[in-house]
Amino acid sequence: MLGVLAVAGVLSIGGVAGYRYAMDKMNANDIINEVKKRAVTASQQRILGQNISLAEYGDNGRIKGIHTVTATNDYAGDKGFFALTVSAVP
């Protein structure tokens, strides 16, 4: 009986760890997809010669209310490039 309980415990711990991994992976994919959308918007603004403004996304540029996306209008001193930085990514 102790053997059965030990096996059940190991399987349940493995299941919880697998579930947590899958949820983290899903959240990471959501963040990546959202940043890609914002990169398209930023590149269109740069093509038009505008400064990057991600205000249309609301919530102060946050993804899911946690991860903040900030834009740099010139990257490495070149006005033709930009950078998007995401903070608080686990």
N, C-alpha and C positions, 0 to 999 in steps of 0.2 A: 504494500500500500504506500509506503514511503517513496518507493521508486516511481510509482505513478504520479504522486504529488510533485516530485522533483522534476519529472519530465514535463508536466503541465506548467510548472513555474518557469522553466527554461523557455518553453514555447511561448508563453504569454509575454515574457520579457523581450523575446525576439520579435514578437508581433508589435509590441509598443514601439520598439526601436525602429522597425520597418515603417510603421505608420508615421512616426515623427520625421524620418528621412523623406518620405514621400511628400509630406506637408511642406517641409523646408524647400524641397525641389520645386513644388508647385508655386510657392511664394516667390522664389528666385526667378522662375520663368515669367511670372506676372510682372515683376519689376523690370526685367529685361525688355519685355514687350512694350511696356509703358515708356521706357527710356527711348526705345526705337521710334515711337510715335513722336516724342518730343524732339528727337534729333532731326526728323523730317521737317517739323515746323521750324526749328532753329536754322536748318540749312536753307529753307525757302526765305526766311527773313534775311539771312546773310547775302543771298543772291540778289535780293532787292536793295541791298545796301543799308538795311536797318540794323539797329542794335537788337540783340536777342531778347525777347520778352515771352516768357512762358505763362503770362497772366491768364491767358484764355483757358488754362487747365484748372484755375481756381485753387483754393485751399493752400495758397502761398507756394505753389509748385510742389506740393507734397504728393506722394504716392501712398495710397491707403492711410493717409493721415500720419504716417510715421517717417517715411523715407523722403528726405528733402533733396530736390534736384535744383542745382544752381548752374548757371551758364556763365562762361567766360567769353567775352566778345572778341578777344584776340588771344591766340594761343602761341606761345613762344615768340611774342613780338610781331607776329604776322596777322594782319587784319583779315586775311582770307581764310583763316582757320578759327575754329571755336572748340570749346570743350564743355561737356556736360559732366558734372560731378554729382554722384549720388551718395548721401550720407546715411548712416545707421542701417547698413545692410549686414545681416548676420552672416 
